[in-house]
Amino acid sequence: MKRDGHTHTEFCPHGSGEEVELFILKAIELGFTDYSITEHTPLPKGFKDQASGEEDAIITAGMNAGDVDYYLKKMHQLKKKYAKEINIHVGFEVDYITGFEDYTTDFLNEYGKLIDDSILSLHFLQGAGGYRVIDYSPEDYQNGMIHHYGTFQKAQEKYFQTLLQLVDADLGIYKPKRVGHITLCQKFQTFYKDEETHLSAESIVLIDNLLEKVKKNGYELDFNTAGMFKPYCGEPYPPLQIMKKVKEREIPFIYGSDSHHVTDVGRGYQAFKTL
């Protein structure tokens, strides 16, 4: 099996807008046998009123709620169309947002029977002025998170503490069993010259606790290569030092290109093969 477990489509407001069929054809060309389409779920109603920071970061974070039914219909049609060439798994990348667990559970209960594969990810934390996106830009992260928590590492620790909540959260029977890009908080780590940005001792303890919970719950991890291609990251999510811990615990992990452009499909797969 050659599988990409994390990809996006033209329904993603911060993607390239390229038709998902082009992504599928590229995956077939590269020899993938399995391809998961995991578009960002819509943000909860009322969430934007509680969010702050760059407006574009918020309004482009999730797909339009009115597109969900059409998205599922189109993806299932493509699944049938290419069934002889590739196994397509239709699903979502679901955002875990503290305080909106009921919305997430209701969404999963409504659409759970129509999806084959999903990821549960953390893109939002409480920060300056309300909820803040953590992966939009280094300037937005500095203003919204680092200044709010005092240091890069304190914001980093808040991220891992919230990931622990994510794993424990009761989101119903359709809760995704794969946790997305668990070190996304490191996306801008080389941008800040006056900050300690390596994983703190406290973060390492939190990661160890997180991996124990993932193992106990029978979950799996997203080995996400997108970070390797980000200018201020330069490593996968999670990096190799954490992957060593993952492998020691025999936690399943799935390659994910996190493709938002057709040219992203298959990126970093060689790094996954060497693990």
N, C-alpha and C positions, 0 to 999 in steps of 0.2 A: 504494500500500500504506500502510495505517495500522496500525502494529504496536506491541504492548506485549510486550517481550521478557523481563519479569521480574515474576512474580506468585506469590502463595501461595494456600493453600487451608485448609480446616478441619483438615487433617492437621498443620498447623504449631502446636506447643504454645504459642507466644507470639503467635498470631494471634487473630482475633476469634471463631473457631469457626463463622463463617457458611459455609453450603454453597457450594462452588465454583461451582455452577450459577448462583447469584445474581451472582457476579463476571462470569461469561460473558455473562449477559443484560445486565448493565450495559455491558460492552464492546461488545456488539452495538448497544445503544441509542446509544452514543457514536460509532458509525460505524467501529469498528476492524475491519479485515479479517483481521488475524492476532493471535493471542493465545497467548503461551507460558506454560505452567504449569510453574513451576520450584520445586518444594517442596524444603526443606532435607533433605539426606540424613541418615540416622541417624549418630550419633557412633560412632567406633570402639569396639570392645569393649576395656575396660580404660582408656579415656580418662578417665573421670570420676575414677578413682583418682589420676590425675596432674594433676588440675585443682584450682584453688583459687578463692577469692572467693565471691560470692553464689551459694548453692546453686541458687536459682531460675534464675539466668543459665545454668547448665550444663544442668540437667535439661530446660529448655525450648528448648534451642538447635537440636535436630534432631528429625525425626519418629521415631516408634517403629519400631524395626527390624521388628517383627512386622506393621507396616501396609504395608510397601513393595509387596508383591504386590497387595494389595487396592487400594492407591492407583493403581498402574499400570492395573489392570483398570478401575477406575471412570473414570479420566481418558480412557482409550481409548474407553470406551463413550460418554462425553460428546463426544469428538471426532467420532464417527460421528453422534451425535444432531444435532449442530449443523453438520454438514459443509456444508449448503447456505447457511448464514448467516455462518459465520466459520471461518477456518482455525485450528484448535487444534493447538499443538505441545506434546507431552507430554515432560517432562524433570525435571531436578533443578537445584537450586543446590548445588553440591558444595563442601564445605569443604576447603581445603588446610590441613593440619596437619603441621608439620614433625615427622618421626619416625614418621608414620603413612602414609607414601606407599604402602606395600605394601597396607594395608587399602583405601585409596582406589582403587588399581589393580584390586584384586580385585572391589570393588563395581562399578566401571565395566565390567569384563569380564563380570560376571554379568548386568548389566542394560542394557548398551550397545545391544544390538540392539532393545531395546524403547522407546528414547527418541529423540525428534526434535530436541531442543534442550536445551542445558544451559549453565550458568554456573559458573565456578570463582572462588570468593571466599575472602577471608581475614577471619575473625572472631576467631581465636585467636592469641595470641602467648605466648611464655614470659614470665612476670612473677613477681611475689611469690608464692612458695609453689607454683609450677607454671604450667600453662597458664591463661591468663586470657582471658575474653571482653572484647573491646575496645569493645563498643557497648551495654552493658547500662544503665549509669547513670554520671553524672559522678563520683559518689563512689567507685564500684567501680573506675573507670578511674584515678582519682587514687591510690587505695590499691594497686592492682595493677600499674599501669604507670608513672605519673609518679614515684612514690616509688622504684620499682625501678630505673628508668633515670636518675633524677636531675632531669630536666626534661621538660616536655611535648614539646619539640622533639627530644630524644634518643629518646623513645618513638616519636615520629612517624618519625624516621629508621629505627628498627628495623622499623617497619611496612613502609616502602618497600624496605628491604633484603630483607625476607621476600617481598614481591611479586616481586622479581627472581628469587628461588628458585622461586616458584610458576610463573613463565613457563618457566623452564628445566627444571622437574621432568619426569621421564619417568613418566607415569601410564598408559601404554599407548595403544592406538589409539583409545580412546573418550574421551580427555582432552578436556574442554570447550575450545572455541576462543574463548570470550568471557570476559573478565576482569571480575568484578563490582566495582562501586563503589570505584574505586581510591583514593579519598581518604576512606574511612570513618573513618580515624583522626582526622579533623577534626570528628566529630559533636558533640563537646562544647566546641568551640574558644572560645566566648564565655563559658563558665561560670567559667573560672579567671582571676581578676583580677590575680594576681601572677605570671602565666606569659606568656612570649612564645609565642603559639600560631599565628602565621602560618607559612607554609611556609618553613623555614629554607633558607639557601643550599645546604646539603648535600642537603636534601630535593629541591630543584629539580634538582640534578645527578642524583640517584637517579631522579627522575621522567623526566628526559630519557633516561637509560639504559633505563628501563622501556619507554618509548614506542618506542625503537629496537628493543628485543627483540620487542615486540608486532608491530611492522611487519615485522621480519625473519621472524618465525614465521607470518605471515599470520593473526594473531589479530584479534579485534575487541574493542571496549570496550562496557561497560554505561554509558550515560548515564542515571544514576539520579537521578530527581527527588525521592526521599524526603527527602533532606537539606534541601530547601527548606522543609519543613514541620516540621522538628525545632527545638525552641525554642532550642537552643544552637549550631545550625549555620547555618541561613539561606541555604544555597547548595546547588546540586546536587553530586553526586559523579560526575565531577570538576567543579570550578568553571570559570567562563568563561576565566580566565587559562590554565588547563591545556587546556581545549578548543581554544583558539587553536593550541596546539602540536600537538594531535591532528589538527586540520584541515590545518595546514601539512604534516604528514607523510602526509596522505590515508589515515589509519587509519579503517576503518569503525567506526561506533558505532551502537548500537541503543537507542532509548528504552526505559526501564524504570520503571514506576510503583512497583515493589517493594510492590505492594498486599498488605496483611494484613487490610484491611477493605474491604467493598464500596464504601464512600465514597472509597477511595483510587484506584479505577480511573480512569485518565485524568488524574490530578493532575499538574500541571506540564507537560502536553503542549505548551502554547503556548511554553514556554521552549525546548523541543526544536525546534519549528518555526522559531524565529528564528535558529537556529545557521547 
